[in-house]
């Protein structure tokens, strides 16, 4: 999953994408440790909890919000496939 998400981010921040993105957001369930770990590993910053932002099965749910800025992604040391 890390490699797949890294490829998507590379493309989203590339000059070949439809328009110049500056920010990517991701939301996870509050206690989804595998998802949060993956996002942190790729440089996403935890922005906190968005209260009752998601509606599912007749109930509102809180979600944890993460973001990644273009400059943060470009400043990271590139993995071998990005060089």
Phi and psi restraints in degrees (range 20) as a CNS / XPLOR table:
assign (resid 1 and name C) (resid 2 and name N)
       (resid 2 and name CA) (resid 2 and name C) 1.0 -59.2 20.0 2
assign (resid 2 and name N) (resid 2 and name CA)
       (resid 2 and name C) (resid 3 and name N) 1.0 -47.3 20.0 2
assign (resid 2 and name C) (resid 3 and name N)
       (resid 3 and name CA) (resid 3 and name C) 1.0 -64.3 20.0 2
assign (resid 3 and name N) (resid 3 and name CA)
       (resid 3 and name C) (resid 4 and name N) 1.0 -40.1 20.0 2
assign (resid 3 and name C) (resid 4 and name N)
       (resid 4 and name CA) (resid 4 and name C) 1.0 -65.4 20.0 2
assign (resid 4 and name N) (resid 4 and name CA)
       (resid 4 and name C) (resid 5 and name N) 1.0 -46.3 20.0 2
assign (resid 4 and name C) (resid 5 and name N)
       (resid 5 and name CA) (resid 5 and name C) 1.0 -67.2 20.0 2
assign (resid 5 and name N) (resid 5 and name CA)
       (resid 5 and name C) (resid 6 and name N) 1.0 -37.4 20.0 2
assign (resid 5 and name C) (resid 6 and name N)
       (resid 6 and name CA) (resid 6 and name C) 1.0 -61.2 20.0 2
assign (resid 6 and name N) (resid 6 and name CA)
       (resid 6 and name C) (resid 7 and name N) 1.0 -40.9 20.0 2
assign (resid 6 and name C) (resid 7 and name N)
       (resid 7 and name CA) (resid 7 and name C) 1.0 -65.8 20.0 2
assign (resid 7 and name N) (resid 7 and name CA)
       (resid 7 and name C) (resid 8 and name N) 1.0 -40.2 20.0 2
assign (resid 7 and name C) (resid 8 and name N)
       (resid 8 and name CA) (resid 8 and name C) 1.0 -64.1 20.0 2
assign (resid 8 and name N) (resid 8 and name CA)
       (resid 8 and name C) (resid 9 and name N) 1.0 -43.5 20.0 2
assign (resid 8 and name C) (resid 9 and name N)
       (resid 9 and name CA) (resid 9 and name C) 1.0 -65.1 20.0 2
assign (resid 9 and name N) (resid 9 and name CA)
       (resid 9 and name C) (resid 10 and name N) 1.0 -44.5 20.0 2
assign (resid 9 and name C) (resid 10 and name N)
       (resid 10 and name CA) (resid 10 and name C) 1.0 -54.5 20.0 2
assign (resid 10 and name N) (resid 10 and name CA)
       (resid 10 and name C) (resid 11 and name N) 1.0 -46.6 20.0 2
assign (resid 10 and name C) (resid 11 and name N)
       (resid 11 and name CA) (resid 11 and name C) 1.0 -66.6 20.0 2
assign (resid 11 and name N) (resid 11 and name CA)
       (resid 11 and name C) (resid 12 and name N) 1.0 -43.6 20.0 2
assign (resid 11 and name C) (resid 12 and name N)
       (resid 12 and name CA) (resid 12 and name C) 1.0 -62.3 20.0 2
assign (resid 12 and name N) (resid 12 and name CA)
       (resid 12 and name C) (resid 13 and name N) 1.0 -34.5 20.0 2
assign (resid 12 and name C) (resid 13 and name N)
       (resid 13 and name CA) (resid 13 and name C) 1.0 -94.2 20.0 2
assign (resid 13 and name N) (resid 13 and name CA)
       (resid 13 and name C) (resid 14 and name N) 1.0 2.3 20.0 2
assign (resid 13 and name C) (resid 14 and name N)
       (resid 14 and name CA) (resid 14 and name C) 1.0 -80.6 20.0 2
assign (resid 14 and name N) (resid 14 and name CA)
       (resid 14 and name C) (resid 15 and name N) 1.0 164.4 20.0 2
assign (resid 14 and name C) (resid 15 and name N)
       (resid 15 and name CA) (resid 15 and name C) 1.0 -70.9 20.0 2
assign (resid 15 and name N) (resid 15 and name CA)
       (resid 15 and name C) (resid 16 and name N) 1.0 -17.3 20.0 2
assign (resid 15 and name C) (resid 16 and name N)
       (resid 16 and name CA) (resid 16 and name C) 1.0 -83.6 20.0 2
assign (resid 16 and name N) (resid 16 and name CA)
       (resid 16 and name C) (resid 17 and name N) 1.0 -6.2 20.0 2
assign (resid 16 and name C) (resid 17 and name N)
       (resid 17 and name CA) (resid 17 and name C) 1.0 -72.8 20.0 2
assign (resid 17 and name N) (resid 17 and name CA)
       (resid 17 and name C) (resid 18 and name N) 1.0 163.3 20.0 2
assign (resid 17 and name C) (resid 18 and name N)
       (resid 18 and name CA) (resid 18 and name C) 1.0 -57.7 20.0 2
assign (resid 18 and name N) (resid 18 and name CA)
       (resid 18 and name C) (resid 19 and name N) 1.0 -38.5 20.0 2
assign (resid 18 and name C) (resid 19 and name N)
       (resid 19 and name CA) (resid 19 and name C) 1.0 -150.7 20.0 2
assign (resid 19 and name N) (resid 19 and name CA)
       (resid 19 and name C) (resid 20 and name N) 1.0 163.0 20.0 2
assign (resid 19 and name C) (resid 20 and name N)
       (resid 20 and name CA) (resid 20 and name C) 1.0 -76.6 20.0 2
assign (resid 20 and name N) (resid 20 and name CA)
       (resid 20 and name C) (resid 21 and name N) 1.0 105.7 20.0 2
assign (resid 20 and name C) (resid 21 and name N)
       (resid 21 and name CA) (resid 21 and name C) 1.0 -79.6 20.0 2
assign (resid 21 and name N) (resid 21 and name CA)
       (resid 21 and name C) (resid 22 and name N) 1.0 142.6 20.0 2
assign (resid 21 and name C) (resid 22 and name N)
       (resid 22 and name CA) (resid 22 and name C) 1.0 -110.4 20.0 2
assign (resid 22 and name N) (resid 22 and name CA)
       (resid 22 and name C) (resid 23 and name N) 1.0 -19.3 20.0 2
assign (resid 22 and name C) (resid 23 and name N)
       (resid 23 and name CA) (resid 23 and name C) 1.0 -149.4 20.0 2
assign (resid 23 and name N) (resid 23 and name CA)
       (resid 23 and name C) (resid 24 and name N) 1.0 139.5 20.0 2
assign (resid 23 and name C) (resid 24 and name N)
       (resid 24 and name CA) (resid 24 and name C) 1.0 -122.3 20.0 2
assign (resid 24 and name N) (resid 24 and name CA)
       (resid 24 and name C) (resid 25 and name N) 1.0 134.1 20.0 2
assign (resid 24 and name C) (resid 25 and name N)
       (resid 25 and name CA) (resid 25 and name C) 1.0 -113.0 20.0 2
assign (resid 25 and name N) (resid 25 and name CA)
       (resid 25 and name C) (resid 26 and name N) 1.0 149.4 20.0 2
assign (resid 25 and name C) (resid 26 and name N)
       (resid 26 and name CA) (resid 26 and name C) 1.0 -139.7 20.0 2
assign (resid 26 and name N) (resid 26 and name CA)
       (resid 26 and name C) (resid 27 and name N) 1.0 144.2 20.0 2
assign (resid 26 and name C) (resid 27 and name N)
       (resid 27 and name CA) (resid 27 and name C) 1.0 -123.9 20.0 2
assign (resid 27 and name N) (resid 27 and name CA)
       (resid 27 and name C) (resid 28 and name N) 1.0 142.5 20.0 2
assign (resid 27 and name C) (resid 28 and name N)
       (resid 28 and name CA) (resid 28 and name C) 1.0 -131.8 20.0 2
assign (resid 28 and name N) (resid 28 and name CA)
       (resid 28 and name C) (resid 29 and name N) 1.0 161.9 20.0 2
assign (resid 28 and name C) (resid 29 and name N)
       (resid 29 and name CA) (resid 29 and name C) 1.0 -63.4 20.0 2
assign (resid 29 and name N) (resid 29 and name CA)
       (resid 29 and name C) (resid 30 and name N) 1.0 153.4 20.0 2
assign (resid 29 and name C) (resid 30 and name N)
       (resid 30 and name CA) (resid 30 and name C) 1.0 -54.5 20.0 2
assign (resid 30 and name N) (resid 30 and name CA)
       (resid 30 and name C) (resid 31 and name N) 1.0 -37.2 20.0 2
assign (resid 30 and name C) (resid 31 and name N)
       (resid 31 and name CA) (resid 31 and name C) 1.0 -116.1 20.0 2
assign (resid 31 and name N) (resid 31 and name CA)
       (resid 31 and name C) (resid 32 and name N) 1.0 27.1 20.0 2
assign (resid 31 and name C) (resid 32 and name N)
       (resid 32 and name CA) (resid 32 and name C) 1.0 -86.2 20.0 2
assign (resid 32 and name N) (resid 32 and name CA)
       (resid 32 and name C) (resid 33 and name N) 1.0 79.5 20.0 2
assign (resid 32 and name C) (resid 33 and name N)
       (resid 33 and name CA) (resid 33 and name C) 1.0 -56.2 20.0 2
assign (resid 33 and name N) (resid 33 and name CA)
       (resid 33 and name C) (resid 34 and name N) 1.0 -43.6 20.0 2
assign (resid 33 and name C) (resid 34 and name N)
       (resid 34 and name CA) (resid 34 and name C) 1.0 -60.3 20.0 2
assign (resid 34 and name N) (resid 34 and name CA)
       (resid 34 and name C) (resid 35 and name N) 1.0 -41.6 20.0 2
assign (resid 34 and name C) (resid 35 and name N)
       (resid 35 and name CA) (resid 35 and name C) 1.0 -66.8 20.0 2
assign (resid 35 and name N) (resid 35 and name CA)
       (resid 35 and name C) (resid 36 and name N) 1.0 -45.0 20.0 2
assign (resid 35 and name C) (resid 36 and name N)
       (resid 36 and name CA) (resid 36 and name C) 1.0 -64.4 20.0 2
assign (resid 36 and name N) (resid 36 and name CA)
       (resid 36 and name C) (resid 37 and name N) 1.0 -38.9 20.0 2
assign (resid 36 and name C) (resid 37 and name N)
       (resid 37 and name CA) (resid 37 and name C) 1.0 -62.7 20.0 2
assign (resid 37 and name N) (resid 37 and name CA)
       (resid 37 and name C) (resid 38 and name N) 1.0 -43.3 20.0 2
assign (resid 37 and name C) (resid 38 and name N)
       (resid 38 and name CA) (resid 38 and name C) 1.0 -61.7 20.0 2
assign (resid 38 and name N) (resid 38 and name CA)
       (resid 38 and name C) (resid 39 and name N) 1.0 -46.5 20.0 2
assign (resid 38 and name C) (resid 39 and name N)
       (resid 39 and name CA) (resid 39 and name C) 1.0 -62.8 20.0 2
assign (resid 39 and name N) (resid 39 and name CA)
       (resid 39 and name C) (resid 40 and name N) 1.0 -43.9 20.0 2
assign (resid 39 and name C) (resid 40 and name N)
       (resid 40 and name CA) (resid 40 and name C) 1.0 -62.9 20.0 2
assign (resid 40 and name N) (resid 40 and name CA)
       (resid 40 and name C) (resid 41 and name N) 1.0 -40.2 20.0 2
assign (resid 40 and name C) (resid 41 and name N)
       (resid 41 and name CA) (resid 41 and name C) 1.0 -58.7 20.0 2
assign (resid 41 and name N) (resid 41 and name CA)
       (resid 41 and name C) (resid 42 and name N) 1.0 -34.3 20.0 2
assign (resid 41 and name C) (resid 42 and name N)
       (resid 42 and name CA) (resid 42 and name C) 1.0 -89.2 20.0 2
assign (resid 42 and name N) (resid 42 and name CA)
       (resid 42 and name C) (resid 43 and name N) 1.0 1.5 20.0 2
assign (resid 42 and name C) (resid 43 and name N)
       (resid 43 and name CA) (resid 43 and name C) 1.0 101.3 20.0 2
assign (resid 43 and name N) (resid 43 and name CA)
       (resid 43 and name C) (resid 44 and name N) 1.0 4.2 20.0 2
assign (resid 43 and name C) (resid 44 and name N)
       (resid 44 and name CA) (resid 44 and name C) 1.0 -67.9 20.0 2
assign (resid 44 and name N) (resid 44 and name CA)
       (resid 44 and name C) (resid 45 and name N) 1.0 144.5 20.0 2
assign (resid 44 and name C) (resid 45 and name N)
       (resid 45 and name CA) (resid 45 and name C) 1.0 -103.3 20.0 2
assign (resid 45 and name N) (resid 45 and name CA)
       (resid 45 and name C) (resid 46 and name N) 1.0 136.5 20.0 2
assign (resid 45 and name C) (resid 46 and name N)
       (resid 46 and name CA) (resid 46 and name C) 1.0 -75.0 20.0 2
assign (resid 46 and name N) (resid 46 and name CA)
       (resid 46 and name C) (resid 47 and name N) 1.0 120.8 20.0 2
assign (resid 46 and name C) (resid 47 and name N)
       (resid 47 and name CA) (resid 47 and name C) 1.0 -102.1 20.0 2
assign (resid 47 and name N) (resid 47 and name CA)
       (resid 47 and name C) (resid 48 and name N) 1.0 -3.9 20.0 2
assign (resid 47 and name C) (resid 48 and name N)
       (resid 48 and name CA) (resid 48 and name C) 1.0 111.8 20.0 2
assign (resid 48 and name N) (resid 48 and name CA)
       (resid 48 and name C) (resid 49 and name N) 1.0 -168.7 20.0 2
assign (resid 48 and name C) (resid 49 and name N)
       (resid 49 and name CA) (resid 49 and name C) 1.0 -98.7 20.0 2
assign (resid 49 and name N) (resid 49 and name CA)
       (resid 49 and name C) (resid 50 and name N) 1.0 132.7 20.0 2
assign (resid 49 and name C) (resid 50 and name N)
       (resid 50 and name CA) (resid 50 and name C) 1.0 -99.7 20.0 2
assign (resid 50 and name N) (resid 50 and name CA)
       (resid 50 and name C) (resid 51 and name N) 1.0 113.7 20.0 2
assign (resid 50 and name C) (resid 51 and name N)
       (resid 51 and name CA) (resid 51 and name C) 1.0 -74.6 20.0 2
assign (resid 51 and name N) (resid 51 and name CA)
       (resid 51 and name C) (resid 52 and name N) 1.0 128.3 20.0 2
assign (resid 51 and name C) (resid 52 and name N)
       (resid 52 and name CA) (resid 52 and name C) 1.0 45.5 20.0 2
assign (resid 52 and name N) (resid 52 and name CA)
       (resid 52 and name C) (resid 53 and name N) 1.0 46.9 20.0 2
assign (resid 52 and name C) (resid 53 and name N)
       (resid 53 and name CA) (resid 53 and name C) 1.0 -90.6 20.0 2
assign (resid 53 and name N) (resid 53 and name CA)
       (resid 53 and name C) (resid 54 and name N) 1.0 -16.4 20.0 2
assign (resid 53 and name C) (resid 54 and name N)
       (resid 54 and name CA) (resid 54 and name C) 1.0 -121.3 20.0 2
assign (resid 54 and name N) (resid 54 and name CA)
       (resid 54 and name C) (resid 55 and name N) 1.0 132.2 20.0 2
assign (resid 54 and name C) (resid 55 and name N)
       (resid 55 and name CA) (resid 55 and name C) 1.0 -112.3 20.0 2
assign (resid 55 and name N) (resid 55 and name CA)
       (resid 55 and name C) (resid 56 and name N) 1.0 123.3 20.0 2
assign (resid 55 and name C) (resid 56 and name N)
       (resid 56 and name CA) (resid 56 and name C) 1.0 -153.6 20.0 2
assign (resid 56 and name N) (resid 56 and name CA)
       (resid 56 and name C) (resid 57 and name N) 1.0 135.6 20.0 2
assign (resid 56 and name C) (resid 57 and name N)
       (resid 57 and name CA) (resid 57 and name C) 1.0 52.7 20.0 2
assign (resid 57 and name N) (resid 57 and name CA)
       (resid 57 and name C) (resid 58 and name N) 1.0 50.8 20.0 2
assign (resid 57 and name C) (resid 58 and name N)
       (resid 58 and name CA) (resid 58 and name C) 1.0 59.8 20.0 2
assign (resid 58 and name N) (resid 58 and name CA)
       (resid 58 and name C) (resid 59 and name N) 1.0 29.8 20.0 2
assign (resid 58 and name C) (resid 59 and name N)
       (resid 59 and name CA) (resid 59 and name C) 1.0 -150.4 20.0 2
assign (resid 59 and name N) (resid 59 and name CA)
       (resid 59 and name C) (resid 60 and name N) 1.0 143.5 20.0 2
assign (resid 59 and name C) (resid 60 and name N)
       (resid 60 and name CA) (resid 60 and name C) 1.0 -85.5 20.0 2
assign (resid 60 and name N) (resid 60 and name CA)
       (resid 60 and name C) (resid 61 and name N) 1.0 145.1 20.0 2
assign (resid 60 and name C) (resid 61 and name N)
       (resid 61 and name CA) (resid 61 and name C) 1.0 -129.9 20.0 2
assign (resid 61 and name N) (resid 61 and name CA)
       (resid 61 and name C) (resid 62 and name N) 1.0 143.5 20.0 2
assign (resid 61 and name C) (resid 62 and name N)
       (resid 62 and name CA) (resid 62 and name C) 1.0 -78.8 20.0 2
assign (resid 62 and name N) (resid 62 and name CA)
       (resid 62 and name C) (resid 63 and name N) 1.0 147.9 20.0 2
assign (resid 62 and name C) (resid 63 and name N)
       (resid 63 and name CA) (resid 63 and name C) 1.0 -131.0 20.0 2
assign (resid 63 and name N) (resid 63 and name CA)
       (resid 63 and name C) (resid 64 and name N) 1.0 148.5 20.0 2
assign (resid 63 and name C) (resid 64 and name N)
       (resid 64 and name CA) (resid 64 and name C) 1.0 -92.7 20.0 2
assign (resid 64 and name N) (resid 64 and name CA)
       (resid 64 and name C) (resid 65 and name N) 1.0 131.9 20.0 2
assign (resid 64 and name C) (resid 65 and name N)
       (resid 65 and name CA) (resid 65 and name C) 1.0 -104.9 20.0 2
assign (resid 65 and name N) (resid 65 and name CA)
       (resid 65 and name C) (resid 66 and name N) 1.0 135.3 20.0 2
assign (resid 65 and name C) (resid 66 and name N)
       (resid 66 and name CA) (resid 66 and name C) 1.0 -125.8 20.0 2
assign (resid 66 and name N) (resid 66 and name CA)
       (resid 66 and name C) (resid 67 and name N) 1.0 152.9 20.0 2
assign (resid 66 and name C) (resid 67 and name N)
       (resid 67 and name CA) (resid 67 and name C) 1.0 -140.5 20.0 2
assign (resid 67 and name N) (resid 67 and name CA)
       (resid 67 and name C) (resid 68 and name N) 1.0 155.9 20.0 2
assign (resid 67 and name C) (resid 68 and name N)
       (resid 68 and name CA) (resid 68 and name C) 1.0 -135.8 20.0 2
assign (resid 68 and name N) (resid 68 and name CA)
       (resid 68 and name C) (resid 69 and name N) 1.0 124.6 20.0 2
assign (resid 68 and name C) (resid 69 and name N)
       (resid 69 and name CA) (resid 69 and name C) 1.0 -93.6 20.0 2
assign (resid 69 and name N) (resid 69 and name CA)
       (resid 69 and name C) (resid 70 and name N) 1.0 148.9 20.0 2
assign (resid 69 and name C) (resid 70 and name N)
       (resid 70 and name CA) (resid 70 and name C) 1.0 -53.0 20.0 2
assign (resid 70 and name N) (resid 70 and name CA)
       (resid 70 and name C) (resid 71 and name N) 1.0 -47.6 20.0 2
assign (resid 70 and name C) (resid 71 and name N)
       (resid 71 and name CA) (resid 71 and name C) 1.0 -62.8 20.0 2
assign (resid 71 and name N) (resid 71 and name CA)
       (resid 71 and name C) (resid 72 and name N) 1.0 -36.3 20.0 2
assign (resid 71 and name C) (resid 72 and name N)
       (resid 72 and name CA) (resid 72 and name C) 1.0 -66.5 20.0 2
assign (resid 72 and name N) (resid 72 and name CA)
       (resid 72 and name C) (resid 73 and name N) 1.0 -39.5 20.0 2
assign (resid 72 and name C) (resid 73 and name N)
       (resid 73 and name CA) (resid 73 and name C) 1.0 -67.0 20.0 2
assign (resid 73 and name N) (resid 73 and name CA)
       (resid 73 and name C) (resid 74 and name N) 1.0 -44.2 20.0 2
assign (resid 73 and name C) (resid 74 and name N)
       (resid 74 and name CA) (resid 74 and name C) 1.0 -70.6 20.0 2
assign (resid 74 and name N) (resid 74 and name CA)
       (resid 74 and name C) (resid 75 and name N) 1.0 -25.8 20.0 2
assign (resid 74 and name C) (resid 75 and name N)
       (resid 75 and name CA) (resid 75 and name C) 1.0 -82.0 20.0 2
assign (resid 75 and name N) (resid 75 and name CA)
       (resid 75 and name C) (resid 76 and name N) 1.0 -13.6 20.0 2
assign (resid 75 and name C) (resid 76 and name N)
       (resid 76 and name CA) (resid 76 and name C) 1.0 -71.2 20.0 2
assign (resid 76 and name N) (resid 76 and name CA)
       (resid 76 and name C) (resid 77 and name N) 1.0 148.4 20.0 2
assign (resid 76 and name C) (resid 77 and name N)
       (resid 77 and name CA) (resid 77 and name C) 1.0 -60.2 20.0 2
assign (resid 77 and name N) (resid 77 and name CA)
       (resid 77 and name C) (resid 78 and name N) 1.0 131.5 20.0 2
assign (resid 77 and name C) (resid 78 and name N)
       (resid 78 and name CA) (resid 78 and name C) 1.0 -76.0 20.0 2
assign (resid 78 and name N) (resid 78 and name CA)
       (resid 78 and name C) (resid 79 and name N) 1.0 133.9 20.0 2
assign (resid 78 and name C) (resid 79 and name N)
       (resid 79 and name CA) (resid 79 and name C) 1.0 -65.7 20.0 2
assign (resid 79 and name N) (resid 79 and name CA)
       (resid 79 and name C) (resid 80 and name N) 1.0 166.6 20.0 2
assign (resid 79 and name C) (resid 80 and name N)
       (resid 80 and name CA) (resid 80 and name C) 1.0 -53.7 20.0 2
assign (resid 80 and name N) (resid 80 and name CA)
       (resid 80 and name C) (resid 81 and name N) 1.0 -40.8 20.0 2
assign (resid 80 and name C) (resid 81 and name N)
       (resid 81 and name CA) (resid 81 and name C) 1.0 -74.2 20.0 2
assign (resid 81 and name N) (resid 81 and name CA)
       (resid 81 and name C) (resid 82 and name N) 1.0 -11.8 20.0 2
assign (resid 81 and name C) (resid 82 and name N)
       (resid 82 and name CA) (resid 82 and name C) 1.0 -94.2 20.0 2
assign (resid 82 and name N) (resid 82 and name CA)
       (resid 82 and name C) (resid 83 and name N) 1.0 -10.4 20.0 2
